[in-house]
């Protein structure tokens, strides 16, 4: 079969089913093109993308500045490994660390890799700086977390689908309830071997759970009190998705290095991925100040592709787009509009009980059980009506469009969503 041969949707799905591992359950749509907020299937039908590759495509599909940077660098130098210096990585690290307000960046490729890197960094800091006995350091995590699917990460997941038959599991983690400051304080107070607290500012995969006002600030204060590193996993919430450059930001987007304001909650270790490349290339990074990052020495950690020249060029362009196009501000405005429109509709229907979120990371709760197929069926109907989204946890549908969306496009999407929900609402009345 020629790589240029055009396939029907049925042919493409059949190939994946036959030759690919069945580790995903995609919506049955085969995409071949993307631009801005739109994607097209192989038959030419246009859709609004309301998932953005799980918030990787915040800058929109195939943004010309990001793609241009990638193509230009690809024609010059693609990979050296870290055995040698290259002339792009230092520029990217300088731009990124100044953007987010840290001394150092450790570049990797994927979100899960970055989480693993942060865990290693935290443990090594605990032994060499805090004085925890070697191999005794623990890290506190939250129930219903999602930080990836490596062996270590699933060891502290409570998702049975991610965990079952993948043991034995890695020790050294304590799970507490999310958004529960009392639980965090009790565990930090009772165990001096705790090295870090790993948390998502908003639990995306769990159904877009936004914590109580002040939760993150109080958690950071407790970590400081007990000499524990506050580790923010912003792989999904970062890069303007929630209306600020980081979900842990306070009163400003923090992308302007000359800004006099400070983040509400500055992590000791920040984990980024996904939209740091605008979805054009696998890039992730761990950020920390010198007092923490200096425990990493040659041979302690690495990646052949981490920090390669293409990644560096793409990462700088992706962050520049966020600043130049004011995507954080757009996410704030459109997110408020989205929730207002849905909140006006919800009292008139039975199919949806709640909309929640921040910026353009939102979800609706479907009035059915997690075991039901209703949310999936609604997403199938949304697809037919020209909008792509996916359920999470059975009865929750997550909505996360590219941040380059306009007000007119958003209202068009809201109309599609409401029209689709009304179809299901009529069936249960």
C-alpha positions as semicolon CSV with decimal commas, in nm:
position;residue;x (nm);y (nm);z (nm)
1;X;0,000;0,000;0,000
2;X;0,142;0,339;-0,099
3;X;0,165;0,602;0,173
4;X;0,003;0,840;-0,076
5;X;-0,297;0,615;-0,130
6;X;-0,615;0,781;-0,005
7;X;-0,816;0,583;0,249
8;X;-1,179;0,591;0,349
9;X;-1,262;0,624;0,716
10;X;-1,356;0,256;0,727
11;X;-1,024;0,153;0,571
12;X;-0,817;0,365;0,811
13;X;-1,003;0,235;1,117
14;X;-0,966;-0,124;0,997
15;X;-0,589;-0,081;0,956
16;X;-0,550;0,047;1,312
17;X;-0,769;-0,231;1,447
18;X;-0,563;-0,497;1,271
19;X;-0,209;-0,367;1,312
20;X;-0,222;-0,141;1,619
21;X;-0,243;-0,221;1,989
22;X;-0,592;-0,155;2,123
23;X;-0,486;0,085;2,397
24;X;-0,731;0,359;2,296
25;X;-1,102;0,374;2,221
26;X;-1,125;0,662;1,972
27;X;-1,439;0,826;1,846
28;X;-1,493;0,679;1,496
29;X;-1,371;0,977;1,297
30;X;-1,056;0,972;1,083
31;X;-0,891;1,312;1,060
32;X;-0,660;1,418;0,782
33;X;-0,628;1,798;0,812
34;X;-0,638;2,069;1,075
35;X;-0,626;2,448;1,073
36;X;-0,699;2,677;1,364
37;X;-1,006;2,551;1,550
38;X;-1,112;2,315;1,270
39;X;-1,027;1,962;1,162
40;X;-1,143;1,768;0,856
41;X;-1,199;1,396;0,810
42;X;-1,083;1,196;0,507
43;X;-1,422;1,242;0,342
44;X;-1,387;1,619;0,370
45;X;-1,633;1,691;0,653
46;X;-1,534;1,985;0,874
47;X;-1,557;1,978;1,254
48;X;-1,489;2,208;1,544
49;X;-1,215;2,051;1,757
50;X;-1,336;2,074;2,116
51;X;-1,063;1,858;2,266
52;X;-0,742;2,016;2,127
53;X;-0,551;1,688;2,164
54;X;-0,615;1,703;2,539
55;X;-0,506;2,070;2,549
56;X;-0,189;2,023;2,342
57;X;-0,317;2,234;2,051
58;X;-0,394;2,551;2,248
59;X;-0,246;2,766;1,970
60;X;-0,468;2,602;1,708
61;X;-0,390;2,338;1,451
62;X;-0,089;2,398;1,228
63;X;-0,019;2,750;1,350
64;X;0,195;2,905;1,073
65;X;0,453;3,056;1,309
66;X;0,506;2,727;1,495
67;X;0,513;2,515;1,180
68;X;0,743;2,767;1,015
69;X;0,991;2,745;1,302
70;X;0,980;2,365;1,290
71;X;1,038;2,346;0,913
72;X;1,319;2,600;0,915
73;X;1,504;2,419;1,194
74;X;1,440;2,075;1,040
75;X;1,625;2,184;0,729
76;X;1,928;2,292;0,935
77;X;1,983;2,051;1,226
78;X;1,739;1,805;1,382
79;X;1,926;1,610;1,649
80;X;2,269;1,595;1,809
81;X;2,175;1,421;2,136
82;X;2,303;1,588;2,450
83;X;2,648;1,445;2,387
84;X;2,716;1,783;2,224
85;X;2,585;2,136;2,264
86;X;2,356;2,281;2,000
87;X;2,291;2,646;1,927
88;X;1,915;2,635;1,997
89;X;1,870;2,470;2,336
90;X;2,025;2,745;2,547
91;X;1,808;3,007;2,377
92;X;1,496;2,802;2,446
93;X;1,590;2,740;2,808
94;X;1,657;3,111;2,862
95;X;1,326;3,211;2,702
96;X;1,125;2,947;2,887
97;X;1,279;3,004;3,230
98;X;1,231;3,380;3,201
99;X;0,873;3,325;3,088
100;X;0,784;3,108;3,386
101;X;1,014;3,265;3,642
102;X;1,259;2,985;3,725
103;X;1,637;2,949;3,722
104;X;1,659;2,621;3,534
105;X;1,472;2,397;3,290
106;X;1,526;2,025;3,237
107;X;1,385;1,945;2,889
108;X;1,217;1,615;2,809
109;X;0,967;1,493;2,548
110;X;0,635;1,379;2,696
111;X;0,423;1,472;2,995
112;X;0,471;1,137;3,166
113;X;0,849;1,168;3,121
114;X;0,838;1,510;3,281
115;X;0,640;1,378;3,577
116;X;0,891;1,095;3,624
117;X;1,171;1,351;3,604
118;X;1,008;1,567;3,871
119;X;0,966;1,265;4,101
120;X;1,335;1,177;4,066
121;X;1,439;1,538;4,119
122;X;1,223;1,566;4,431
123;X;1,360;1,246;4,585
124;X;1,721;1,339;4,516
125;X;1,665;1,681;4,671
126;X;1,516;1,514;4,979
127;X;1,825;1,298;5,032
128;X;2,087;1,559;4,954
129;X;1,924;1,879;5,082
130;X;1,652;1,789;5,333
131;X;1,844;1,505;5,491
132;X;1,591;1,225;5,449
133;X;1,743;0,879;5,488
134;X;1,817;0,723;5,150
135;X;1,531;0,519;4,998
136;X;1,286;0,649;5,261
137;X;1,148;0,958;5,084
138;X;0,774;0,968;5,021
139;X;0,568;1,185;4,789
140;X;0,207;1,283;4,861
141;X;-0,040;1,262;4,572
142;X;-0,414;1,311;4,535
143;X;-0,685;1,055;4,476
144;X;-0,833;1,052;4,125
145;X;-0,512;1,200;3,988
146;X;-0,390;1,159;3,634
147;X;-0,019;1,210;3,576
148;X;0,046;0,955;3,300
149;X;0,066;0,579;3,259
150;X;0,423;0,472;3,335
151;X;0,472;0,195;3,589
152;X;0,562;0,439;3,865
153;X;0,275;0,674;3,792
154;X;0,005;0,406;3,783
155;X;0,139;0,287;4,118
156;X;-0,029;0,589;4,278
157;X;-0,336;0,595;4,052
158;X;-0,671;0,466;4,174
159;X;-0,802;0,406;3,822
160;X;-0,855;0,027;3,799
161;X;-0,831;0,031;3,419
162;X;-0,485;0,190;3,432
163;X;-0,363;-0,031;3,719
164;X;-0,506;-0,382;3,689
165;X;-0,252;-0,653;3,595
166;X;0,040;-0,410;3,571
167;X;0,185;-0,473;3,918
168;X;0,394;-0,503;4,124
169;X;0,370;-0,136;4,196
170;X;0,626;0,122;4,305
171;X;0,626;0,220;4,673
172;X;0,688;0,561;4,825
173;X;0,357;0,741;4,766
174;X;0,080;0,852;5,001
175;X;-0,266;0,925;4,859
176;X;-0,494;1,186;5,013
177;X;-0,825;1,340;4,911
178;X;-0,800;1,620;4,655
179;X;-0,901;1,967;4,772
180;X;-0,868;1,865;5,138
181;X;-0,623;2,092;5,322
182;X;-0,680;1,917;5,655
183;X;-0,577;1,582;5,507
184;X;-0,261;1,737;5,362
185;X;-0,165;1,903;5,689
186;X;-0,221;1,584;5,888
187;X;0,006;1,377;5,665
188;X;0,280;1,643;5,645
189;X;0,275;1,691;6,020
190;X;0,301;1,319;6,093
191;X;0,583;1,216;5,857
192;X;0,918;1,393;5,828
193;X;1,026;1,169;5,539
194;X;0,781;1,335;5,296
195;X;0,974;1,502;5,015
196;X;0,702;1,650;4,796
197;X;0,337;1,708;4,720
198;X;0,242;1,639;4,356
199;X;-0,086;1,798;4,250
200;X;-0,285;1,902;3,943
201;X;-0,417;2,260;3,986
202;X;-0,734;2,130;3,819
203;X;-0,798;1,758;3,788
204;X;-0,867;1,734;3,416
205;X;-0,897;1,362;3,346
206;X;-1,104;1,314;3,661
207;X;-1,370;1,541;3,513
208;X;-1,237;1,898;3,533
209;X;-1,255;1,931;3,910
210;X;-1,164;2,286;4,013
211;X;-1,047;2,305;4,376
212;X;-1,186;2,542;4,636
213;X;-1,073;2,903;4,635
214;X;-0,740;2,928;4,813
215;X;-0,668;2,554;4,817
216;X;-0,347;2,576;4,617
217;X;-0,215;2,873;4,815
218;X;-0,283;2,696;5,144
219;X;-0,122;2,377;5,015
220;X;0,189;2,568;4,908
221;X;0,208;2,737;5,251
222;X;0,192;2,399;5,423
223;X;0,464;2,261;5,199
224;X;0,686;2,556;5,289
225;X;0,613;2,510;5,660
226;X;0,716;2,144;5,655
227;X;1,005;2,181;5,406
228;X;0,826;1,980;5,137
229;X;0,845;2,058;4,765
230;X;0,522;2,176;4,602
231;X;0,513;2,008;4,258
232;X;0,253;2,138;4,012
233;X;0,163;1,915;3,719
234;X;0,047;2,172;3,464
235;X;0,085;1,950;3,159
236;X;-0,284;1,998;3,080
237;X;-0,369;2,320;3,265
238;X;-0,062;2,521;3,164
239;X;0,010;2,749;2,867
240;X;-0,300;2,974;2,897
241;X;-0,563;2,698;2,901
242;X;-0,733;2,817;3,221
243;X;-0,711;3,190;3,144
244;X;-0,364;3,245;3,289
245;X;-0,030;3,129;3,159
246;X;-0,035;2,881;3,447
247;X;-0,335;2,766;3,650
248;X;-0,129;2,841;3,961
249;X;-0,099;3,209;3,860
250;X;-0,274;3,478;4,057
251;X;-0,356;3,817;3,909
252;X;-0,161;3,811;3,587
253;X;-0,062;3,585;3,302
254;X;0,305;3,597;3,411
255;X;0,425;3,571;3,052
256;X;0,565;3,925;3,072
257;X;0,899;3,894;3,250
258;X;0,880;4,264;3,341
259;X;0,552;4,216;3,529
260;X;0,581;4,333;3,891
261;X;0,313;4,092;4,017
262;X;0,392;3,746;4,149
263;X;0,209;3,415;4,102
264;X;-0,045;3,329;4,369
265;X;0,121;2,990;4,404
266;X;0,470;2,951;4,263
267;X;0,556;2,580;4,249
268;X;0,892;2,458;4,373
269;X;0,886;2,224;4,074
270;X;0,673;2,300;3,766
271;X;0,587;2,031;3,510
272;X;0,486;2,138;3,157
273;X;0,416;1,958;2,833
274;X;0,146;1,942;2,563
275;X;0,088;2,304;2,453
276;X;0,447;2,411;2,519
277;X;0,490;2,293;2,158
278;X;0,146;2,393;2,031
279;X;0,090;2,025;1,953
280;X;0,346;2,032;1,673
281;X;0,619;1,826;1,841
282;X;0,665;1,624;2,163
283;X;0,814;1,864;2,418
284;X;0,797;1,872;2,795
285;X;0,998;2,034;3,068
286;X;1,060;2,043;3,441
287;X;1,134;2,383;3,595
288;X;1,294;2,462;3,931
289;X;1,533;2,708;4,090
290;X;1,903;2,640;4,139
291;X;1,877;2,517;4,498
292;X;1,667;2,225;4,375
293;X;1,790;2,165;4,021
294;X;2,158;2,160;4,118
295;X;2,121;1,809;4,267
296;X;2,101;1,677;3,909
297;X;2,450;1,599;3,781
298;X;2,581;1,437;3,459
299;X;2,458;1,081;3,427
300;X;2,169;1,122;3,673
301;X;1,901;1,174;3,409
302;X;1,870;1,227;3,036
303;X;1,699;1,171;2,706
304;X;1,838;1,132;2,353
305;X;1,569;1,358;2,209
306;X;1,514;1,588;2,508
307;X;1,621;1,943;2,422
308;X;1,682;1,873;2,054
309;X;1,711;2,173;1,816
310;X;1,368;2,126;1,658
311;X;1,202;2,111;2,000
312;X;1,383;2,426;2,105
313;X;1,274;2,620;1,796
314;X;0,916;2,498;1,820
315;X;0,893;2,567;2,194
316;X;1,004;2,928;2,158
317;X;0,761;2,990;1,874
318;X;0,473;2,828;2,065
319;X;0,528;3,046;2,372
320;X;0,564;3,357;2,156
321;X;0,224;3,285;1,996
322;X;0,060;3,269;2,340
323;X;0,196;3,612;2,425
324;X;0,147;3,780;2,088
325;X;-0,211;3,660;2,038
326;X;-0,316;3,715;2,402
327;X;-0,446;3,360;2,432
328;X;-0,472;3,367;2,811
329;X;-0,700;3,669;2,797
330;X;-0,907;3,506;2,522
331;X;-0,944;3,189;2,728
332;X;-1,068;3,392;3,024
333;X;-1,331;3,581;2,823
334;X;-1,456;3,287;2,618
335;X;-1,459;3,056;2,919
336;X;-1,689;3,292;3,108
337;X;-1,914;3,316;2,802
338;X;-1,923;2,938;2,756
339;X;-2,022;2,869;3,117
340;X;-2,279;3,151;3,116
341;X;-2,449;3,012;2,805
342;X;-2,454;2,656;2,941
343;X;-2,569;2,769;3,285
344;X;-2,861;2,949;3,120
345;X;-2,956;2,628;2,939
346;X;-2,914;2,373;3,219
347;X;-3,225;2,474;3,424
348;X;-3,440;2,404;3,116
349;X;-3,319;2,047;3,067
350;X;-3,283;1,712;3,242
351;X;-2,985;1,568;3,053
352;X;-2,715;1,795;3,205
353;X;-2,687;1,874;3,575
354;X;-2,381;2,097;3,589
355;X;-2,111;2,280;3,395
356;X;-1,778;2,350;3,562
357;X;-1,433;2,467;3,467
358;X;-1,194;2,756;3,434
359;X;-1,091;2,942;3,122
360;X;-1,144;2,712;2,824
361;X;-1,109;2,390;3,023
362;X;-1,467;2,293;3,102
363;X;-1,690;1,990;3,146
364;X;-2,057;1,906;3,168
365;X;-2,197;1,640;3,398
366;X;-2,447;1,413;3,224
367;X;-2,749;1,301;3,422
368;X;-2,669;0,930;3,410
369;X;-2,435;0,679;3,573
370;X;-2,065;0,637;3,493
371;X;-2,146;0,292;3,355
372;X;-2,398;0,427;3,104
373;X;-2,322;0,500;2,739
374;X;-2,512;0,830;2,739
375;X;-2,208;1,060;2,736
376;X;-2,050;0,855;2,457
377;X;-2,376;0,865;2,260
378;X;-2,391;1,243;2,303
379;X;-2,036;1,275;2,171
380;X;-2,132;1,062;1,872
381;X;-2,424;1,297;1,806
382;X;-2,201;1,601;1,850
383;X;-1,973;1,450;1,585
384;X;-2,264;1,421;1,344
385;X;-2,347;1,785;1,418
386;X;-1,990;1,900;1,345
387;X;-1,817;1,913;1,685
388;X;-1,566;1,668;1,833
389;X;-1,540;1,598;2,207
390;X;-1,482;1,291;2,427
391;X;-1,629;1,162;2,755
392;X;-1,417;1,118;3,064
393;X;-1,516;0,899;3,357
394;X;-1,830;0,773;3,186
395;X;-2,079;1,049;3,248
396;X;-1,866;1,362;3,203
397;X;-1,787;1,535;2,873
398;X;-1,478;1,755;2,863
399;X;-1,473;2,063;2,639
400;X;-1,135;2,220;2,558
401;X;-1,121;2,400;2,220
402;X;-0,812;2,573;2,081
403;X;-0,756;2,909;2,249
404;X;-0,749;3,090;1,913
405;X;-1,127;3,050;1,892
406;X;-1,332;3,365;1,831
407;X;-1,648;3,470;2,013
408;X;-1,856;3,399;1,703
409;X;-1,708;3,050;1,669
410;X;-1,766;2,978;2,037
411;X;-2,132;3,080;2,017
412;X;-2,171;2,859;1,710
413;X;-2,026;2,570;1,910
414;X;-2,255;2,642;2,205
415;X;-2,550;2,629;1,966
416;X;-2,434;2,287;1,839
417;X;-2,392;2,157;2,194
418;X;-2,732;2,280;2,310
419;X;-2,903;2,148;1,996
420;X;-2,747;1,806;2,056
421;X;-2,832;1,798;2,426
422;X;-3,192;1,890;2,348
423;X;-3,217;1,584;2,126
424;X;-3,126;1,361;2,421
425;X;-3,331;1,560;2,667
426;X;-3,644;1,492;2,466
427;X;-3,575;1,118;2,482
428;X;-3,569;1,105;2,863
429;X;-3,872;1,328;2,922
